[in-house]
């Protein structure tokens, strides 16, 4: 997998996603695995992301494992990644850091 935008030729897409921290682009989706010091920290993060997704009406695929949450974002209606995905990815990064 390549970090998002390394092989992406669309200049607009590059500008849209250049500020994302370590998200990867593959199969018309972006994804990232967040690591935590405890299982419950991961559960709490997943819950925050789920609440944000519900408010935005943009629902990612999320997988919870021991001390990790893997998030996959794509816009099914468009068949690729859009600004909706970038916005939710940035919010995920903010909540992870904050």
C-alpha distances in whole Angstrom, upper triangle without the diagonal:
4,7,9,11,10,10,12,16,18,20,21,17,17,20,19,16,16,18,16,15,11,10,7,7,7,10,12,12,10,10,11,13,16,18,22,25,27,26,29,27,24,26,28,24,23,27,27,24,25,29,27,25,28,30,28,28,24,23,19,18,18,18,21,21,23,22,19,18,15,15,14,15,16,19,21,24,22,19,16,16,19,21,22,18,18,22,21,18,20,23,20,20,23,24,22,24,27
4,6,8,6,7,10,13,15,17,18,15,14,17,17,13,13,15,13,13,10,9,6,6,8,11,12,12,10,11,12,14,17,19,23,26,28,28,30,28,25,27,28,25,24,28,27,24,26,29,27,25,29,30,27,28,24,23,20,20,20,20,23,23,25,24,20,19,16,16,15,16,16,20,21,24,22,19,16,15,18,19,21,17,17,20,20,17,18,21,20,19,22,24,22,23,26
4,6,6,8,10,13,15,16,17,13,12,14,14,11,10,12,10,9,6,6,4,6,9,13,13,12,9,10,10,13,15,17,21,24,26,26,28,25,23,25,26,23,22,26,25,22,24,27,24,23,27,28,25,26,22,22,19,19,19,20,22,22,24,22,19,18,15,15,14,14,16,19,21,23,21,19,16,14,16,17,19,15,14,17,17,14,15,18,17,15,19,21,19,19,23
4,6,7,7,11,12,13,13,10,8,11,11,7,8,10,8,9,7,6,4,5,8,11,11,10,7,9,10,14,16,19,22,26,28,27,29,26,23,26,26,22,22,25,24,21,23,25,22,21,25,25,22,23,20,20,17,18,18,20,22,23,25,24,20,19,16,14,13,12,13,16,18,20,18,17,13,11,13,14,15,12,11,15,15,12,13,17,16,15,18,20,19,20,23
4,5,4,8,9,9,10,8,6,9,10,7,7,10,10,11,10,9,8,7,10,13,12,12,10,13,14,17,20,23,26,29,31,31,32,30,27,29,30,26,25,28,27,23,26,28,25,23,27,27,24,25,22,22,20,21,22,24,26,27,29,27,24,22,19,18,16,15,15,17,20,21,18,17,13,11,13,14,16,14,12,16,17,14,15,19,18,17,20,23,22,22,25
4,6,8,11,11,13,11,9,12,13,11,10,13,12,13,11,11,9,9,11,14,14,14,13,14,15,18,21,23,27,30,32,32,34,31,28,31,31,28,28,31,29,26,28,31,28,27,30,31,28,29,25,25,23,23,24,25,27,28,30,28,25,24,21,20,18,18,18,20,23,24,21,20,16,15,17,18,20,17,16,19,20,17,18,22,21,19,22,25,23,24,27
4,6,9,11,13,11,10,13,14,12,12,16,15,16,14,13,11,9,10,13,13,14,13,15,17,20,23,26,29,32,34,34,36,33,31,33,34,30,29,32,31,28,30,32,29,28,31,32,28,29,25,26,23,23,25,26,29,29,31,30,27,25,22,21,19,18,18,20,22,23,20,18,15,14,17,18,21,18,17,21,22,19,20,24,23,22,25,27,26,27,30
4,6,8,10,8,7,11,11,10,11,14,14,16,15,13,11,9,10,12,11,12,12,15,17,21,23,26,30,33,35,34,36,33,30,32,33,29,28,31,30,26,28,30,27,26,29,29,26,26,23,24,21,22,24,26,28,30,32,31,27,25,22,20,18,16,15,17,19,20,17,16,12,12,13,15,18,16,15,18,20,17,19,22,22,21,24,26,26,26,29
4,6,9,8,8,11,12,12,13,16,17,19,18,17,15,12,14,15,13,15,15,19,21,24,27,30,33,37,38,38,39,37,34,36,36,32,32,34,33,29,31,33,30,28,31,31,28,28,25,26,24,25,27,29,32,34,36,34,31,29,26,24,21,19,18,19,21,21,18,17,14,14,15,16,19,18,17,20,22,20,21,25,25,24,27,29,29,29,32
4,6,5,6,9,10,11,12,15,16,19,19,17,16,13,15,16,13,15,15,19,21,25,27,30,33,37,39,38,39,36,34,35,35,32,31,33,31,28,30,31,28,26,29,29,25,26,23,25,23,25,27,29,32,34,36,35,31,29,26,23,21,18,17,17,19,19,16,16,13,12,12,13,17,16,15,18,20,19,20,23,24,23,26,28,28,29,31
4,5,5,6,9,10,10,14,15,18,19,17,17,15,17,19,16,17,17,20,22,26,27,31,34,37,39,39,39,36,34,36,36,32,31,34,31,28,30,31,28,27,30,29,26,27,24,26,25,27,28,31,33,35,37,36,32,30,27,24,22,20,19,19,22,22,18,18,15,14,13,14,17,17,15,18,20,19,19,23,24,23,25,28,28,28,30
4,5,5,6,9,10,13,14,18,19,17,17,15,18,19,16,16,16,19,21,25,26,30,33,36,38,38,38,35,33,34,34,30,30,31,29,26,28,29,25,24,27,26,22,24,21,23,22,25,27,30,32,34,37,35,31,29,26,23,21,18,17,17,19,19,16,17,14,12,11,10,14,14,12,15,18,17,17,20,22,21,23,26,26,27,28
4,5,5,6,8,11,12,15,15,13,13,11,14,15,12,13,12,16,18,21,23,27,30,33,35,34,35,32,30,31,31,27,26,28,26,23,25,26,23,21,24,24,20,22,19,20,19,21,23,26,29,31,33,31,28,25,22,20,17,15,13,14,17,17,14,14,11,9,8,9,12,11,10,13,15,14,15,18,19,19,21,23,24,24,26
4,5,5,6,9,10,13,14,13,13,11,15,17,14,14,13,16,17,21,22,26,29,32,34,34,35,32,29,31,31,27,27,29,27,24,26,28,24,23,26,26,23,24,21,23,21,23,24,27,29,31,33,31,27,25,23,20,18,16,16,17,20,21,17,17,14,12,11,11,15,13,11,14,16,14,15,18,19,18,20,23,23,23,25
4,6,5,8,10,13,15,14,15,14,18,20,17,16,15,18,19,22,23,27,29,33,34,35,35,32,30,32,31,27,27,29,27,24,26,27,23,23,26,25,22,24,21,23,22,24,25,28,30,32,34,32,28,26,24,21,20,18,17,18,21,21,19,19,16,13,12,10,14,14,11,13,16,14,14,17,19,17,19,22,22,22,24
4,6,8,9,13,14,13,14,13,16,18,15,14,13,15,17,20,21,25,27,31,32,32,32,29,27,29,28,24,24,26,23,20,23,23,20,19,22,21,18,20,17,19,18,21,22,25,27,30,32,29,26,24,21,19,17,14,14,14,18,18,16,17,13,10,8,7,10,10,7,9,12,11,11,14,16,15,17,19,20,20,22
4,6,6,9,10,9,10,10,14,16,13,12,10,12,13,17,18,21,24,28,29,29,30,27,24,26,26,22,22,24,22,19,21,22,19,18,22,21,18,20,17,18,17,19,20,22,25,26,28,26,23,21,18,16,15,13,13,14,18,19,17,17,13,10,9,8,11,9,6,9,11,9,9,13,14,13,15,18,18,18,20
4,6,8,10,10,11,12,16,18,16,15,12,14,15,18,19,22,24,28,30,30,31,27,26,28,27,23,24,26,24,21,24,25,22,21,25,24,21,23,21,22,20,22,22,25,26,28,29,27,24,22,20,18,17,16,17,18,22,23,20,20,17,13,13,12,15,13,10,12,14,12,11,15,15,13,15,19,18,18,20
4,6,9,10,12,14,17,20,18,16,13,14,14,17,17,20,22,25,27,28,28,25,23,26,25,21,22,24,21,19,22,23,19,20,23,23,20,22,20,21,19,21,21,24,25,27,28,25,22,21,19,17,17,16,17,19,23,24,22,22,18,15,14,12,14,13,9,11,13,10,8,12,13,10,12,15,15,14,17
4,6,6,9,11,15,18,16,13,10,11,10,13,13,17,19,22,24,25,25,22,20,22,22,18,19,21,19,16,19,20,17,17,21,21,18,21,18,18,16,18,18,20,21,23,24,22,19,17,15,13,14,13,15,17,20,22,20,20,17,13,13,12,13,11,8,10,10,7,6,10,10,8,10,13,13,13,16
4,6,9,12,15,19,18,15,11,11,9,11,11,14,16,19,22,22,23,20,18,21,20,17,18,21,18,16,20,21,19,19,23,23,21,23,20,20,17,18,18,19,20,21,22,19,16,15,14,13,14,14,17,19,23,25,23,23,19,16,16,15,16,13,11,12,12,9,8,11,10,7,10,13,11,11,14
4,6,10,13,16,16,13,10,9,7,9,10,13,16,19,21,22,23,20,18,21,21,17,18,21,20,17,20,22,20,20,24,24,22,24,21,20,17,17,17,17,19,19,20,18,15,14,12,12,13,14,16,19,22,25,23,22,18,15,17,17,17,14,12,15,14,10,11,14,12,10,13,15,13,13,17
4,7,10,13,13,10,6,5,5,8,10,14,17,20,22,22,23,20,18,20,21,17,17,20,19,16,18,21,18,17,21,22,20,21,17,17,14,14,14,15,17,18,20,18,15,13,11,10,9,10,12,16,18,21,19,18,15,12,14,14,14,11,10,12,12,8,10,13,11,10,13,15,13,15,18
4,7,10,10,8,5,5,6,10,12,15,19,23,24,24,25,23,20,22,23,20,19,22,21,18,20,23,21,19,23,24,22,22,19,18,14,14,15,16,18,19,21,20,16,15,11,11,9,10,12,15,17,20,19,17,13,11,14,15,16,12,12,15,14,11,13,16,14,13,17,18,17,18,21
4,7,7,6,4,7,9,13,16,19,22,26,27,26,28,26,23,24,25,22,21,24,23,20,21,24,22,20,23,24,21,22,18,17,14,14,16,17,20,21,24,23,19,17,14,12,10,10,10,13,15,18,16,13,10,9,12,14,15,11,12,15,15,12,15,17,16,16,19,21,20,21,24
4,6,6,6,8,11,14,17,20,24,27,28,27,29,27,24,25,27,23,22,25,25,21,22,25,23,21,24,26,23,23,19,18,15,14,16,17,20,21,24,23,20,18,14,13,10,10,10,13,14,17,15,12,10,10,14,16,17,13,14,18,17,15,18,20,18,19,22,23,22,24,27
4,6,8,10,14,16,20,23,26,30,30,29,30,29,25,26,28,25,23,26,26,22,22,25,24,21,24,26,23,22,18,17,14,14,16,17,21,22,25,25,22,19,16,14,10,11,9,12,12,15,13,10,8,10,13,17,17,14,16,19,18,17,20,22,20,21,25,25,24,27,29
4,7,10,14,17,20,23,27,30,31,29,30,29,25,26,28,24,22,25,24,21,21,24,22,19,22,23,20,19,16,15,13,13,16,18,22,24,27,26,23,20,16,14,10,9,7,9,9,12,10,7,5,6,10,13,14,11,13,16,16,15,18,20,19,20,23,24,24,26,28
4,7,10,14,16,20,23,27,27,26,27,25,22,23,24,21,19,21,21,17,18,21,19,16,19,21,18,17,13,13,10,10,13,15,18,20,23,23,19,16,13,10,7,5,5,8,9,12,11,9,6,6,9,12,12,9,11,14,13,11,15,17,15,16,20,20,20,22,25
4,7,11,13,17,20,24,25,24,25,23,19,21,22,18,17,20,19,15,17,19,17,15,19,20,17,17,14,13,10,11,12,14,17,19,22,20,17,14,11,8,6,5,7,10,12,15,14,12,9,7,10,12,12,8,9,12,11,9,12,14,12,13,16,17,17,19,21
4,7,10,13,17,20,21,20,21,19,16,18,19,16,14,17,17,14,15,18,17,15,18,20,18,18,15,13,10,9,10,11,14,15,18,17,13,11,7,5,4,6,9,13,15,18,17,15,13,11,13,14,14,10,11,13,11,9,12,14,11,12,15,16,14,17,20
4,6,10,13,17,18,17,19,16,13,16,17,13,13,16,16,13,15,18,17,16,19,21,19,20,16,15,11,11,10,11,12,13,15,14,10,8,6,6,7,9,12,16,18,21,21,19,16,14,16,17,16,12,12,14,12,9,11,13,10,10,13,14,12,14,17
4,7,10,14,15,14,16,14,11,13,15,12,11,15,15,13,15,18,17,17,20,22,21,22,19,16,13,12,10,9,10,10,12,10,7,6,4,6,9,12,15,19,21,24,24,22,20,17,20,20,19,15,16,17,14,11,14,14,11,11,14,14,11,14,16
4,7,10,12,12,13,11,8,11,12,9,10,13,13,12,15,17,16,17,20,21,21,22,19,17,14,14,11,10,10,10,11,8,6,5,6,8,11,14,18,21,23,26,26,25,22,20,21,21,20,16,16,17,14,12,13,13,9,9,12,11,8,10,13
4,7,9,9,12,9,7,11,12,10,11,15,15,14,17,19,19,20,23,24,24,25,23,20,17,16,13,12,10,10,9,6,5,7,9,11,15,18,21,24,26,30,30,28,26,23,25,25,23,20,20,21,18,15,16,16,12,12,14,13,9,11,14
4,5,7,9,6,6,10,10,9,11,14,14,15,17,19,19,20,23,24,25,26,24,22,19,18,15,14,11,10,9,5,6,8,11,14,18,20,24,27,29,32,32,31,29,26,28,27,25,22,22,22,19,17,18,17,14,13,15,12,9,11,13
4,7,9,7,8,11,12,12,14,16,17,18,20,22,22,24,26,27,28,29,27,25,23,22,18,17,14,12,10,6,9,12,15,18,21,24,28,31,33,36,36,35,32,30,31,31,29,26,26,26,23,21,21,20,17,16,17,15,12,13,15
4,5,5,7,9,10,11,13,15,16,17,19,21,22,23,25,26,27,29,27,24,22,21,17,15,12,11,8,5,9,11,15,18,21,24,28,31,32,35,36,35,33,31,32,31,29,27,27,26,23,22,23,21,18,18,19,16,13,15,16
4,5,5,6,9,10,11,13,15,16,17,19,20,21,23,25,26,26,25,22,20,19,15,13,9,8,6,4,8,10,13,16,19,22,26,29,30,33,34,33,31,29,31,30,28,26,26,26,22,21,23,21,17,18,19,16,14,17,18
4,5,5,6,8,10,10,12,14,15,17,18,20,21,23,24,25,24,21,20,19,15,14,10,11,9,8,10,11,15,17,20,23,26,29,30,33,34,33,32,30,31,30,28,25,26,25,22,21,22,20,17,18,18,15,14,16,16
4,5,5,6,9,10,11,12,14,16,17,18,20,21,23,24,23,20,19,18,15,14,11,11,10,7,9,10,14,15,19,21,25,27,29,32,33,32,30,28,29,28,25,23,23,22,19,18,19,17,14,15,15,12,10,12,12
4,5,5,6,9,10,11,12,14,15,16,18,20,21,22,20,18,16,15,11,10,7,8,8,6,6,6,10,12,16,18,22,24,26,29,30,29,27,25,26,25,23,21,21,21,17,16,17,16,12,13,15,12,10,13,14
4,5,5,6,9,10,10,12,14,15,16,19,20,20,19,17,15,14,11,10,7,9,10,8,9,8,12,13,16,18,22,24,25,28,30,29,28,25,26,26,23,21,22,21,18,17,19,17,14,15,16,13,12,15,15
4,5,5,6,9,10,11,13,14,15,17,19,20,19,17,16,16,13,13,11,13,13,11,11,10,14,14,18,19,23,24,26,29,30,30,28,26,26,25,23,21,22,20,17,17,18,15,12,14,14,10,10,13,13
4,5,5,6,9,10,11,12,14,16,17,18,17,15,13,14,11,12,10,12,13,11,10,8,11,11,15,16,20,22,24,26,27,27,25,22,23,22,19,18,18,17,13,13,14,11,9,10,11,7,7,11,11
4,5,5,6,9,10,10,12,14,15,16,14,12,11,11,8,9,8,11,12,11,10,7,9,9,12,14,17,19,21,24,25,24,23,21,22,21,18,16,17,16,13,13,15,12,9,12,13,10,10,14,14
4,5,5,6,9,10,11,13,14,15,14,12,12,13,10,12,11,14,15,14,13,11,13,12,15,16,19,21,22,25,26,26,25,23,23,22,19,18,19,17,14,15,16,13,11,14,14,11,12,15,15
4,5,5,6,9,10,11,12,14,14,12,12,14,12,14,13,16,17,15,14,12,14,13,15,16,19,20,22,24,25,26,24,22,21,20,17,16,17,15,12,13,13,10,9,12,11,8,10,13,12
4,5,5,6,9,10,10,12,11,9,9,11,9,12,12,15,17,16,14,10,11,9,12,12,15,16,18,21,22,22,20,18,18,17,14,13,14,12,8,10,11,8,6,10,11,8,10,13,13
4,5,5,6,9,10,10,9,7,8,10,9,12,12,16,18,17,15,12,13,11,12,12,15,16,18,20,21,22,21,19,19,18,15,14,16,14,10,12,14,11,10,14,14,12,13,17,16
4,5,5,6,9,10,10,10,11,13,13,15,16,19,21,20,18,15,16,14,16,15,17,18,20,21,23,24,23,21,20,19,15,15,17,14,11,14,15,11,11,15,14,12,14,17,16
4,5,5,6,8,9,9,10,13,13,16,17,20,22,20,19,15,16,13,15,13,15,16,18,19,21,22,20,18,17,15,12,12,13,11,8,11,11,8,9,12,12,10,13,15,15
4,5,5,6,5,5,7,10,11,15,16,20,22,21,18,15,15,12,12,11,12,12,14,16,18,18,17,15,15,14,10,10,12,10,7,10,12,10,10,14,14,13,15,18,17
4,5,5,7,7,10,13,13,17,18,22,24,23,21,18,18,15,15,14,15,14,16,17,19,20,20,18,17,16,13,13,16,13,11,14,16,13,13,17,17,15,18,21,20
4,6,8,10,12,16,16,20,21,24,27,25,23,20,20,17,17,15,17,16,18,18,20,22,21,19,17,16,12,14,15,12,11,14,15,12,13,17,16,15,18,20,19
4,5,8,11,14,16,19,21,25,27,26,23,20,19,16,16,13,14,12,15,15,16,18,18,15,14,12,8,10,12,9,8,12,13,11,13,16,16,15,18,20,20
4,6,10,13,15,19,21,24,27,26,24,20,19,16,15,13,13,11,12,13,15,17,17,15,14,13,10,11,14,12,10,14,16,14,15,18,19,18,20,23,23
4,7,10,12,16,19,22,25,24,21,17,16,13,12,9,9,8,10,11,13,14,13,12,11,11,7,8,11,10,8,11,13,12,13,16,17,17,18,21,21
4,7,9,13,15,19,22,21,18,15,13,10,9,8,9,9,10,12,14,14,14,13,13,14,10,9,13,12,9,11,14,13,12,16,17,16,18,21,21
4,6,10,13,16,19,19,15,12,10,7,6,5,7,9,10,13,15,14,13,12,13,14,11,9,12,12,9,10,13,12,11,14,16,15,16,19,20
4,7,10,13,17,17,14,10,8,6,5,7,9,11,12,15,16,15,14,14,15,17,14,12,15,15,12,12,16,15,13,16,18,17,17,20,22
4,7,10,13,13,10,7,6,5,6,9,12,15,15,19,20,18,17,16,18,19,16,14,16,16,13,12,16,15,12,14,17,15,15,18,20
4,7,10,11,8,6,5,7,9,12,15,18,18,22,23,21,20,19,21,22,20,17,19,20,16,15,18,17,14,16,19,17,16,19,21
4,7,8,6,5,7,9,12,15,18,21,22,25,26,25,24,22,24,25,22,19,21,21,18,17,19,18,15,16,19,16,15,18,20
4,6,5,6,8,12,14,18,21,24,25,28,29,27,26,25,27,28,25,22,24,24,21,19,22,21,17,18,21,18,16,19,21
4,6,8,11,14,18,21,24,27,28,32,33,31,29,28,30,30,28,25,26,26,23,21,23,22,19,19,21,19,16,19,21
4,7,10,13,17,20,24,27,28,32,32,31,29,27,28,28,27,24,24,24,21,19,21,20,16,16,18,16,13,15,17
4,7,10,13,16,20,23,25,28,29,27,25,23,25,25,23,20,21,21,18,16,18,17,13,14,16,14,12,15,17
4,6,10,13,17,20,21,25,25,24,22,20,22,22,20,17,18,18,15,13,15,15,11,12,15,13,11,14,16
4,7,10,14,17,18,22,22,20,19,17,19,20,18,15,16,17,14,12,15,15,11,12,16,14,12,16,18
4,7,10,13,15,18,19,17,15,13,15,16,14,11,12,14,10,9,12,12,9,11,14,13,12,16,18
4,7,10,12,15,15,14,12,10,13,14,13,9,11,13,11,9,13,14,11,13,16,16,15,18,21
4,7,9,12,12,11,9,7,9,11,9,6,9,10,8,8,11,12,11,13,16,16,16,19,21
4,6,9,9,7,6,5,7,10,8,6,9,11,10,10,14,15,14,16,19,19,20,22,24
4,6,6,6,6,6,6,9,7,7,10,12,11,12,15,16,16,19,21,21,22,25,26
4,5,5,7,8,10,13,11,11,14,15,15,16,19,20,19,22,24,24,25,28,29
4,6,8,10,10,13,11,12,15,16,16,18,21,21,21,24,26,26,27,30,31
4,6,8,8,11,11,11,14,16,16,17,20,21,21,23,25,26,27,30,31
4,7,9,13,13,12,15,17,17,17,20,22,22,23,26,27,27,30,31
4,6,10,11,9,12,14,15,14,17,19,19,20,23,24,24,27,29
4,7,8,6,8,11,11,11,14,16,16,17,19,21,21,23,25
4,5,5,7,9,10,11,13,15,16,17,19,20,21,23,25
4,5,5,6,9,10,10,12,14,15,16,18,20,21,22
4,5,5,6,9,10,11,12,14,16,17,18,20,21
4,5,5,6,9,10,10,12,14,15,16,18,20
4,6,5,6,9,10,11,12,14,15,17,18
4,5,5,6,9,10,11,13,14,16,16
4,5,5,6,9,10,11,12,14,15
4,5,5,6,9,10,11,12,14
4,5,5,6,9,10,11,12
4,5,5,6,8,10,10
4,5,5,6,9,10
4,6,5,6,8
4,5,5,6
4,5,5
4,6
4
